[in-house]
Amino acid sequence: MGRDGVVADGGRGAGDEPGRRSARELFLGGEPVPARVVRPPILNSWQRSRLWGVDTDRIETPYDPGLDPHSKLSAAAGPVLDRLAATLADSPMSLILTDAKSRIRERRVGNRDLSGHLDAISLAPGFSYAEEFVGTNGIGTAIEDGRTACVFGPEHFSERLQRVSCAAAPIRNPTSGRIIGLVDLTSWRATASPLMVALVEEAAADIEGRLLDLATLRERALLDAFVTGRRGPGRLLVAVADDCFMADAAASELLGPADHRLLRERAAGLARGGAADLQLQDGRSVLARARPVEAPGTGGNAGYVVEIQVLPARAPEAAAPTAPPQVRLPGLAGRSPAWRSVVHRLTTLAAAGRWTLLRGEQGTGKLALVRAVHRQQLTGRRLTVHDCAQAGRGTAAWLRGVARALDTDGTDTVVLRHLDALPDTAVAALDGLLRAAADRPGWVVALSAPRDQAAGADPRPARNFLSEATLPPLRLRPDDVAPLVPVLLARHAGGSDVQCSEQALRTLARANWPGNVRQLEGSLRYALAHHSGPWIEETDLPPSLLSHAQHPLTAWEQTERDMIVQALLDNGGDKSKAAKALGISRATMYRKITGYQISIGGPGTPG
């Protein structure tokens, strides 16, 4: 672990336990903690746990039942875990595999009492043991520190974890070096052994070796499927995986970087749900279908081969424009072909009263778009919104409200929000209401997550919507950021004429926007609260936008990144002064800036 501690008596002795317990009590009481009693990694972890507000008396951690049991990590780790589990069969120890987010994927334990206790503290498949949820523990602390971690009973932040000790070692991608998971050993506190550290580090190294071997097999299988894939007139072929993209000459010419990302995101959904009509960055439409490629000897996927057919730009009877006509909607803005296409499609469907299923990620503005289309196309008519996610709080009353809205003269617009979150108790009844109102002439719209992000198949009521449209995420239509900014600023600037500088606009345009338009709006509100004068500069934007890290950041990493960005801003970009202000070395500052890919424009930034 850069070994600055052991699991149990090897070097620190059981006699130290009362000292560590009293040190934890001092820490929780806000008193100074003697450095000689508590190891630095543990004290740092306690501080992070307190920052995140972890409860010391309860374990409340999220559960995700949808983890893929056939992932590359599980395939590589399986034989290693089997071998180690056989070695430890007679020991009161649990062997655990997690992913990079500290979510438990597998658990092997032969001791009934220990198994029952681990269930009681949610140390079981599907639960997350990230520090932000359960505090100091081998799994979450190893992820935060990026190295092997061991935590002896009283060193745990949570009182519920005091009866066990654990050691966890990171598993790294052999090519990128990024942490992709952990292997952990957990035992009763009294039976913990200093050998646990050596065992988990050896197991992690063995898993990394198998990952390297399997990666070669996956790449070869994906390449073979790509080379032997069938191509026909107007049909292009690409192969995609998490870290790989292959395209034939015609596809390379057709597809841009945003299209590569779109195909990666949609490949799994296409393989499950059949062909789909996708819109490329340049506005052209393609019919795409995908099939999974099996990785030999692993039972998992090597990736997907995607066949693309370019749809004709001309209908049989007349020429179609290369991009839909610009339709201006009140309170909204956009100029990308993808935006123009979805607006054109929705206005056409609204005018015709065609029941529509509108898909899109959270924060893309689906409801705002439907409201704007309604105001433009259906002037004077009423619009009612019914949130399917709230149907479970009073199912009968909620269904009565939907029935009243549908049972009008057909001129009202009815919106069913969060259709993918409809509880099982309301599925059959809502489906019946929609089927009974099928001849209703007004516009009925359901809003849902993208097909490949929804949990499982669409709920049965979705089949009542014969027309479908998709509002692409903001990261796939960066050209819409610039026209959106003044609209959103006007919404929150209180009448003042505030504008973004060119540098600030460039920073906004290149952001990834996982929260979509909602996140952009929040960022502009932050900037309005921090700017001075008539212009919003790059330095007024949230610190997160000045960093372009290539992996999802933990809550602690986000806090650390924001502190570094703020220190750079406070010191005019001078890295040495910023490092001194934070109490870290200049070498550490440079390493953090590189790791988080922090970029701050403007004048030169001395080192």
Phi and psi in degrees as a GROMACS rama.xvg file:
@    title "Ramachandran Plot"
@    xaxis  label "Phi"
@    yaxis  label "Psi"
@TYPE xy
65.0283  50.3643  GLY-2
-53.5184  97.7442  ARG-3
-107.771  24.1209  ASP-4
175.124  163.385  GLY-5
-125.496  172.581  VAL-6
-75.3992  -46.579  VAL-7
-132.061  -122.894  ALA-8
-74.2411  -11.7071  ASP-9
-66.9331  81.5226  GLY-10
111.452  -20.4387  GLY-11
-122.298  -14.4717  ARG-12
70.7955  141.203  GLY-13
-62.8431  -23.2007  ALA-14
-65.7201  -16.4165  GLY-15
-81.2801  -11.4004  ASP-16
-59.4382  -47.121  GLU-17
-58.4652  -37.2683  PRO-18
-63.7284  -41.8628  GLY-19
-68.9833  -36.6294  ARG-20
-64.6428  -45.3365  ARG-21
-67.6777  -31.7159  SER-22
-64.2086  -40.0625  ALA-23
-63.9538  -40.4893  ARG-24
-63.923  -40.2996  GLU-25
-60.4614  -45.3107  LEU-26
-61.3933  -46.8746  PHE-27
-64.8978  -25.5976  LEU-28
-87.2804  2.81071  GLY-29
81.7069  14.5241  GLY-30
-94.2821  156.939  GLU-31
-61.5607  145.383  PRO-32
-111.683  127.268  VAL-33
-61.3451  126.674  PRO-34
-64.388  -29.0829  ALA-35
-72.8161  -15.3559  ARG-36
-92.5858  -36.3402  VAL-37
-116.407  128.702  VAL-38
-63.0101  143.675  ARG-39
-53.4289  -43.2374  PRO-40
-60.8458  -34.7924  PRO-41
-71.3339  -44.7608  ILE-42
-62.3709  -41.5208  LEU-43
-61.4818  -40.5172  ASN-44
-67.1158  -39.5018  SER-45
-57.9108  -41.7949  TRP-46
-64.8532  -40.8158  GLN-47
-64.4357  -41.5873  ARG-48
-60.4944  -41.3669  SER-49
-67.4597  -38.5398  ARG-50
-59.4509  -38.4542  LEU-51
-82.2149  -5.43181  TRP-52
73.0631  33.8636  GLY-53
-67.1194  135.538  VAL-54
-75.3397  128.756  ASP-55
-80.9661  -12.5832  THR-56
-110.662  -16.138  ASP-57
-129.61  151.476  ARG-58
-105.126  109.77  ILE-59
-125.885  97.6055  GLU-60
-127.967  143.387  THR-61
-67.1889  152.021  PRO-62
-119.678  131.634  TYR-63
-124.972  105.352  ASP-64
-80.1569  -5.54944  PRO-65
-98.1851  18.4592  GLY-66
-66.9594  137.386  LEU-67
-72.8367  114.911  ASP-68
-74.0135  -10.6379  PRO-69
-109.627  28.2973  HIS-70
-66.8167  164.052  SER-71
-59.942  -38.9171  LYS-72
-63.3395  -46.4164  LEU-73
-63.2641  -39.9009  SER-74
-63.5111  -40.0976  ALA-75
-73.9441  -34.9504  ALA-76
-82.2151  -24.6822  ALA-77
-48.7166  -58.2745  GLY-78
-61.7692  -35.2463  PRO-79
-67.0873  -43.9234  VAL-80
-65.524  -39.542  LEU-81
-59.497  -44.9919  ASP-82
-65.1601  -44.7569  ARG-83
-69.8709  -36.9553  LEU-84
-62.8319  -38.2902  ALA-85
-65.0663  -37.8072  ALA-86
-65.6594  -34.9994  THR-87
-98.4781  13.847  LEU-88
-55.6659  -34.6241  ALA-89
-95.4153  7.42892  ASP-90
-105.435  145.919  SER-91
-78.5791  65.9482  PRO-92
-131.058  150.893  MET-93
-115.668  136.092  SER-94
-107.061  126.444  LEU-95
-130.317  139.323  ILE-96
-116.873  130.886  LEU-97
-124.234  166.772  THR-98
-92.8608  -172.971  ASP-99
-70.5691  -13.4042  ALA-100
-99.6605  16.8003  LYS-101
68.1505  16.5897  SER-102
-84.4937  131.456  ARG-103
-78.7232  122.415  ILE-104
-97.528  -40.737  ARG-105
-140.522  150.615  GLU-106
-142.422  129.201  ARG-107
-118.928  121.605  ARG-108
-151.164  130.6  VAL-109
-102.566  -8.53448  GLY-110
-95.0475  120.111  ASN-111
-63.3927  -43.447  ARG-112
-63.7805  -44.2223  ASP-113
-64.6443  -40.5851  LEU-114
-59.9962  -43.7205  SER-115
-63.5645  -39.1902  GLY-116
-67.6136  -40.1542  HIS-117
-64.1677  -36.9524  LEU-118
-62.4015  -39.2655  ASP-119
-66.6304  -28.2789  ALA-120
-103.083  15.8866  ILE-121
61.9165  25.2853  SER-122
-88.7369  70.6367  LEU-123
-145.73  160.07  ALA-124
-52.8722  135.915  PRO-125
99.108  -24.3811  GLY-126
-89.3624  152.783  PHE-127
-98.5713  133.585  SER-128
-112.084  35.1398  TYR-129
-65.4742  147.377  ALA-130
-56.6275  -35.0707  GLU-131
-64.8087  -16.95  GLU-132
-104.878  -40.1506  PHE-133
-119.844  -0.607662  VAL-134
80.0917  -163.674  GLY-135
-55.9722  123.285  THR-136
-162.772  161.497  ASN-137
-56.2239  -43.9255  GLY-138
-67.3974  -59.782  ILE-139
-63.944  -36.6738  GLY-140
-71.3527  -35.6229  THR-141
-64.2255  -38.0349  ALA-142
-65.3026  -45.2911  ILE-143
-65.6458  -41.1951  GLU-144
-85.7512  -16.3727  ASP-145
70.9774  26.1094  GLY-146
-157.169  171.111  ARG-147
-56.177  136.812  THR-148
-132.117  142.322  ALA-149
-129.897  141.935  CYS-150
-133.592  117.615  VAL-151
-86.124  148.776  PHE-152
-26.0924  -68.9741  GLY-153
-71.0522  -6.5963  PRO-154
-79.4819  -14.725  GLU-155
-64.8468  143.958  HIS-156
-72.5854  -38.378  PHE-157
-85.5596  135.341  SER-158
-60.4247  -30.7778  GLU-159
-67.2399  -18.33  ARG-160
-100.909  5.11065  LEU-161
-66.0698  -22.2181  GLN-162
-82.0571  -7.79537  ARG-163
-122.152  161.971  VAL-164
-127.805  153.921  SER-165
-150.972  157.629  CYS-166
-139.008  135.315  ALA-167
-137.974  138.685  ALA-168
-122.29  136.781  ALA-169
-68.6205  146.771  PRO-170
-108.86  124.389  ILE-171
-110.252  146.79  ARG-172
-62.1858  125.13  ASN-173
-63.6207  -22.4623  PRO-174
-96.8131  -42.3459  THR-175
-93.1627  -21.6345  SER-176
81.5572  -1.95561  GLY-177
-74.6798  145.157  ARG-178
-70.0897  127.446  ILE-179
-117.564  -4.90294  ILE-180
176.735  -174.027  GLY-181
-143.391  150.656  LEU-182
-116.151  133.374  VAL-183
-132.229  142.445  ASP-184
-115.883  127.577  LEU-185
-125.749  134.526  THR-186
-138.94  172.025  SER-187
-61.2668  148.318  TRP-188
-58.0431  -38.8418  ARG-189
-73.1826  -21.6079  ALA-190
-109.117  11.2821  THR-191
-65.0703  150.666  ALA-192
-131.592  143.714  SER-193
-63.3892  -16.9982  PRO-194
-70.3931  -14.2945  LEU-195
-58.654  -37.2851  MET-196
-62.8139  -48.0032  VAL-197
-62.8958  -38.3728  ALA-198
-65.4734  -44.9976  LEU-199
-70.4254  -34.9954  VAL-200
-67.8807  -38.338  GLU-201
-67.2224  -41.8006  GLU-202
-63.3514  -42.504  ALA-203
-61.756  -41.5442  ALA-204
-64.0594  -39.8753  ALA-205
-64.8261  -40.5432  ASP-206
-65.5656  -40.8449  ILE-207
-61.7612  -38.1162  GLU-208
-63.6634  -41.1906  GLY-209
-68.4662  -35.7042  ARG-210
-59.6595  -40.7279  LEU-211
-64.0914  -43.1398  LEU-212
-64.3096  -44.2871  ASP-213
-69.3846  -32.6013  LEU-214
-60.6422  -40.4465  ALA-215
-62.8126  -42.2776  THR-216
-64.3502  -42.3814  LEU-217
-63.5537  -46.8222  ARG-218
-61.9235  -39.3491  GLU-219
-66.8807  -42.1829  ARG-220
-64.3283  -40.8793  ALA-221
-67.6101  -41.3723  LEU-222
-63.4967  -43.782  LEU-223
-60.6173  -43.2975  ASP-224
-65.1549  -36.352  ALA-225
-69.1787  -44.0994  PHE-226
-67.0712  -37.0702  VAL-227
-91.5855  -0.214175  THR-228
-62.8515  147.138  GLY-229
-81.9451  131.781  ARG-230
-120.6  142.133  ARG-231
-134.444  -177.955  GLY-232
-56.804  126.35  PRO-233
73.1287  8.53007  GLY-234
-111.781  131.076  ARG-235
-115.247  160.799  LEU-236
-132.715  135.059  LEU-237
-134.365  157.987  VAL-238
-126.44  133.028  ALA-239
-130.056  145.569  VAL-240
-146.46  178.296  ALA-241
-56.0119  -39.3207  ASP-242
-123.299  25.7593  ASP-243
-149.72  141.567  CYS-244
-145.31  119.937  PHE-245
-119.152  142.982  MET-246
-146.648  143.77  ALA-247
-75.1108  175.984  ASP-248
-59.8203  -44.774  ALA-249
-65.8644  -40.298  ALA-250
-67.8789  -36.8111  ALA-251
-61.1195  -37.2999  SER-252
-73.3301  -31.2206  GLU-253
-80.6422  -38.685  LEU-254
-97.585  137.321  LEU-255
-102.971  177.767  GLY-256
-56.6187  -39.2773  PRO-257
-66.0733  -32.6167  ALA-258
-69.8681  -36.0449  ASP-259
-58.1481  -45.2895  HIS-260
-65.6584  -39.9088  ARG-261
-60.1482  -45.9033  LEU-262
-67.5971  -37.4564  LEU-263
-61.1057  -43.401  ARG-264
-68.9753  -32.8016  GLU-265
-96.7662  -10.4712  ARG-266
-58.1968  -48.2361  ALA-267
-62.5144  -41.9256  ALA-268
-65.1095  -37.9246  GLY-269
-64.8171  -38.6364  LEU-270
-66.1836  -31.0299  ALA-271
-85.1392  -37.423  ARG-272
-107.943  4.81222  GLY-273
87.8173  -170.327  GLY-274
-65.7221  150.009  ALA-275
-142.425  150.211  ALA-276
-88.8605  113.286  ASP-277
-112.357  151.912  LEU-278
-110.847  128.15  GLN-279
-82.9397  171.506  LEU-280
-60.8185  -32.3699  GLN-281
-85.8255  5.00385  ASP-282
97.0236  -13.6852  GLY-283
-72.8645  149.984  ARG-284
-102.977  142.662  SER-285
-134.084  151.573  VAL-286
-99.0382  120.574  LEU-287
-120.437  139.116  ALA-288
-138.394  149.647  ARG-289
-134.216  154.621  ALA-290
-136.284  141.961  ARG-291
-74.0777  150.033  PRO-292
-111.639  121.799  VAL-293
-78.5538  135.89  GLU-294
-84.6009  120.88  ALA-295
-57.0625  132.25  PRO-296
76.4887  3.77839  GLY-297
-116.379  -21.713  THR-298
74.7921  0.912549  GLY-299
-109.433  -175.409  GLY-300
-93.6665  137.987  ASN-301
-84.8869  -19.553  ALA-302
151.264  -156.02  GLY-303
-138.484  141.83  TYR-304
-99.8536  125.326  VAL-305
-114.314  125.288  VAL-306
-98.798  130.838  GLU-307
-119.835  130.422  ILE-308
-118.228  118.896  GLN-309
-72.6253  123.498  VAL-310
-78.177  143.609  LEU-311
-62.858  143.64  PRO-312
-79.1425  -12.1203  ALA-313
-118.861  134.113  ARG-314
-75.4489  160.571  ALA-315
-57.2241  -33.1855  PRO-316
-94.7241  -18.2581  GLU-317
-160.952  160.637  ALA-318
-76.6432  139.323  ALA-319
-101.111  143.722  ALA-320
-65.6443  154.53  PRO-321
-65.4463  -25.5764  THR-322
-141.039  148.142  ALA-323
-61.1094  154.462  PRO-324
-64.2739  151.162  PRO-325
-71.1667  124.103  GLN-326
-115.59  118.305  VAL-327
-89.9447  130.109  ARG-328
-116.457  141.6  LEU-329
-63.5709  128.05  PRO-330
79.8221  3.04491  GLY-331
-129.121  162.065  LEU-332
-154.682  153.769  ALA-333
172.742  153.167  GLY-334
-136.934  -3.29097  ARG-335
-69.1857  153.297  SER-336
-56.9027  -36.7233  PRO-337
-64.5324  -42.2341  ALA-338
-65.3415  -46.9177  TRP-339
-61.3357  -35.9217  ARG-340
-67.6595  -46.6652  SER-341
-69.3714  -35.8141  VAL-342
-65.0088  -44.4584  VAL-343
-60.8304  -42.8317  HIS-344
-65.8993  -44.055  ARG-345
-67.5925  -39.5017  LEU-346
-64.5059  -36.5723  THR-347
-66.4822  -44.5617  THR-348
-67.5368  -38.0874  LEU-349
-64.5597  -45.0272  ALA-350
-61.7632  -33.3646  ALA-351
-88.688  -5.36347  ALA-352
67.3965  31.2138  GLY-353
-84.4541  125.326  ARG-354
-61.5886  131.714  TRP-355
-129.656  136.113  THR-356
-104.136  111.785  LEU-357
-102.883  120.477  LEU-358
-102.902  155.177  ARG-359
169.793  153.625  GLY-360
-67.2983  163.198  GLU-361
-59.8367  137.685  GLN-362
86.3897  -1.12006  GLY-363
-75.1508  -18.9203  THR-364
95.2116  34.6586  GLY-365
-60.8407  -46.8009  LYS-366
-66.4424  -41.785  LEU-367
-61.0723  -38.2916  ALA-368
-65.9047  -44.755  LEU-369
-63.0168  -42.5459  VAL-370
-59.9034  -43.6162  ARG-371
-66.1741  -41.9195  ALA-372
-63.018  -41.445  VAL-373
-60.4835  -46.4239  HIS-374
-61.716  -36.3304  ARG-375
-79.067  -43.0513  GLN-376
-91.3175  -26.5241  GLN-377
-125.302  50.8875  LEU-378
-54.9479  133.335  THR-379
86.7919  -9.1931  GLY-380
-93.824  158.79  ARG-381
-90.4579  149.671  ARG-382
-125.717  128.953  LEU-383
-120.497  142.351  THR-384
-116.248  131.799  VAL-385
-126.192  116.7  HIS-386
-86.588  111.854  ASP-387
-64.2147  -25.774  CYS-388
-66.6948  -19.8562  ALA-389
-98.6769  3.29169  GLN-390
-63.7289  -29.6946  ALA-391
-73.39  -16.1961  GLY-392
-76.1135  -21.5422  ARG-393
-168.802  74.3007  GLY-394
-56.7961  -46.6015  THR-395
-62.6518  -46.5852  ALA-396
-64.6078  -40.1293  ALA-397
-63.1177  -43.4356  TRP-398
-65.3845  -35.8298  LEU-399
-63.4376  -39.276  ARG-400
-63.1039  -42.8573  GLY-401
-64.0365  -42.3417  VAL-402
-61.227  -42.484  ALA-403
-62.1903  -41.0583  ARG-404
-66.3196  -38.6323  ALA-405
-74.0576  -28.3438  LEU-406
-90.2608  51.5169  ASP-407
-109.569  -167.578  THR-408
-80.0084  6.46989  ASP-409
92.5154  1.96013  GLY-410
-93.3765  -16.6677  THR-411
-80.4028  151.095  ASP-412
-94.87  131.226  THR-413
-115.506  125.298  VAL-414
-114.748  126.267  VAL-415
-104.745  104.077  LEU-416
-86.2678  150.194  ARG-417
53.5473  49.1192  HIS-418
-59.3128  -33.4544  LEU-419
-68.9233  -12.5579  ASP-420
-102.307  12.231  ALA-421
-62.5954  124.986  LEU-422
-69.4903  153.392  PRO-423
-57.699  -30.688  ASP-424
-66.2994  -17.6663  THR-425
-110.143  -3.48236  ALA-426
-59.914  -55.4939  VAL-427
-63.7345  -42.111  ALA-428
-66.7864  -43.5332  ALA-429
-65.2142  -40.1643  LEU-430
-59.2224  -41.6247  ASP-431
-64.4211  -41.7355  GLY-432
-61.5415  -43.0222  LEU-433
-68.3992  -39.6907  LEU-434
-65.9176  -36.9212  ARG-435
-68.5168  -26.3821  ALA-436
-100.337  17.639  ALA-437
-59.896  -29.4369  ALA-438
-87.791  1.99557  ASP-439
-61.8955  129.518  ARG-440
-79.936  -16.5325  PRO-441
-74.3471  174.306  GLY-442
-85.9538  124.91  TRP-443
-119.295  127.93  VAL-444
-127.337  133.939  VAL-445
-112.689  136.408  ALA-446
-108.07  134.626  LEU-447
-148.949  163.275  SER-448
-68.9558  160.707  ALA-449
-55.555  150.691  PRO-450
-55.8106  -38.9942  ARG-451
-85.0445  0.599794  ASP-452
-111.439  -17.5901  GLN-453
-66.9393  149.084  ALA-454
-77.2818  105.826  ALA-455
76.3543  -160.464  GLY-456
-76.4405  163.554  ALA-457
-60.8792  144.942  ASP-458
-64.8057  155.032  PRO-459
-54.2066  -37.9576  ARG-460
-58.6651  -20.0974  PRO-461
-62.5433  -24.2479  ALA-462
-69.7337  -11.8928  ARG-463
-79.2546  -9.26222  ASN-464
-102.352  106.645  PHE-465
-84.7748  -13.3259  LEU-466
-115.683  146.449  SER-467
-137.282  145.282  GLU-468
-142.145  156.497  ALA-469
-128.533  129.684  THR-470
-95.4962  106.8  LEU-471
-64.5274  152.832  PRO-472
-64.2136  157.301  PRO-473
-62.6649  -30.1307  LEU-474
-66.0366  -21.4691  ARG-475
-93.1663  -0.642624  LEU-476
-139.235  64.5499  ARG-477
-62.2457  -22.1691  PRO-478
-65.8358  -14.2793  ASP-479
-85.3622  -10.9462  ASP-480
-65.2659  -48.3433  VAL-481
-58.7546  -48.0025  ALA-482
-70.5038  -23.5951  PRO-483
-73.6424  -33.9444  LEU-484
-56.5464  -52.5345  VAL-485
-63.6726  -32.3835  PRO-486
-65.2083  -44.6754  VAL-487
-71.6837  -35.7314  LEU-488
-63.7137  -42.6773  LEU-489
-62.002  -29.9794  ALA-490
-69.6174  -27.8869  ARG-491
-122.605  -2.15209  HIS-492
-84.4099  -1.69621  ALA-493
63.6941  33.5292  GLY-494
90.5702  -12.3667  GLY-495
-78.483  151.939  SER-496
-93.1796  80.0705  ASP-497
-101.021  137.183  VAL-498
-131.15  161.188  GLN-499
-92.8602  138.956  CYS-500
-69.6429  164.999  SER-501
-61.4606  -40.7084  GLU-502
-63.5542  -41.5754  GLN-503
-64.4904  -40.8065  ALA-504
-63.4165  -40.0894  LEU-505
-63.1246  -40.0362  ARG-506
-64.3281  -42.2289  THR-507
-64.64  -39.27  LEU-508
-68.8905  -29.6852  ALA-509
-93.7211  -1.8721  ARG-510
-69.2909  155.483  ALA-511
-84.6427  -24.2117  ASN-512
51.8369  61.7554  TRP-513
-60.7592  -25.9438  PRO-514
-92.1196  4.01114  GLY-515
61.0793  -147.058  ASN-516
-62.9031  -33.0143  VAL-517
-61.3346  -40.482  ARG-518
-69.7756  -39.6833  GLN-519
-59.7967  -43.8609  LEU-520
-63.3138  -42.4215  GLU-521
-63.5059  -37.4297  GLY-522
-65.774  -38.3075  SER-523
-70.6147  -34.6859  LEU-524
-65.1967  -39.3724  ARG-525
-60.5751  -45.3021  TYR-526
-63.7549  -39.3108  ALA-527
-62.4563  -32.4336  LEU-528
-78.6769  -15.5762  ALA-529
-115.553  -4.91817  HIS-530
-87.9806  165.13  HIS-531
-137.417  139.808  SER-532
87.4963  -173.618  GLY-533
-81.7858  -6.12353  PRO-534
-118.509  141.534  TRP-535
-92.2684  119.447  ILE-536
-96.8705  167.682  GLU-537
-56.803  -36.8799  GLU-538
-70.4572  -11.4765  THR-539
-84.9761  -12.4319  ASP-540
-77.6229  160.074  LEU-541
-56.6622  141.732  PRO-542
-54.8604  -30.3367  PRO-543
-62.2969  -26.3349  SER-544
-79.1889  -11.7772  LEU-545
-95.2715  10.4064  LEU-546
-128.537  144.132  SER-547
-130.729  51.0694  HIS-548
-59.4921  143.636  ALA-549
-90.1073  3.91931  GLN-550
-136.92  154.138  HIS-551
-60.4119  132.26  PRO-552
-91.3108  141.955  LEU-553
-70.7521  167.96  THR-554
-59.3343  -39.3848  ALA-555
-67.5544  -41.6624  TRP-556
-61.1024  -39.87  GLU-557
-61.8243  -43.1622  GLN-558
-62.9381  -45.1816  THR-559
-62.7239  -46.3313  GLU-560
-58.7488  -45.1361  ARG-561
-64.4328  -36.4876  ASP-562
-64.8767  -40.9421  MET-563
-66.549  -45.414  ILE-564
-60.4593  -44.8256  VAL-565
-64.0252  -39.2399  GLN-566
-64.1752  -38.9913  ALA-567
-64.7227  -42.5892  LEU-568
-64.1858  -41.5087  LEU-569
-66.8587  -22.7136  ASP-570
-114.444  25.3656  ASN-571
62.7033  25.8807  GLY-572
85.6394  -0.670808  GLY-573
-74.5138  111.117  ASP-574
-66.7832  -38.3558  LYS-575
-63.434  -47.0226  SER-576
-65.088  -39.0957  LYS-577
-63.862  -42.4584  ALA-578
-61.5981  -42.7528  ALA-579
-64.1711  -39.1323  LYS-580
-64.9356  -31.5606  ALA-581
-89.6388  -9.28966  LEU-582
75.2149  30.6144  GLY-583
-123.681  164.975  ILE-584
-75.2851  159.825  SER-585
-65.6712  -33.986  ARG-586
-63.044  -42.0718  ALA-587
-64.3641  -40.0411  THR-588
-60.3001  -46.7294  MET-589
-62.2511  -39.5993  TYR-590
-65.2709  -41.0362  ARG-591
-67.6424  -41.344  LYS-592
-60.8845  -43.0063  ILE-593
-67.2366  -43.591  THR-594
-63.4894  -40.2465  GLY-595
-90.647  -1.3788  TYR-596
49.4253  54.5093  GLN-597
-81.3796  129.328  ILE-598
-133.18  127.605  SER-599
-124.971  117.264  ILE-600
-75.9223  -172.912  GLY-601
101.393  -155.269  GLY-602
-65.2372  168.021  PRO-603
-56.1401  149.016  GLY-604
-113.573  100.557  THR-605
-63.559  151.369  PRO-606
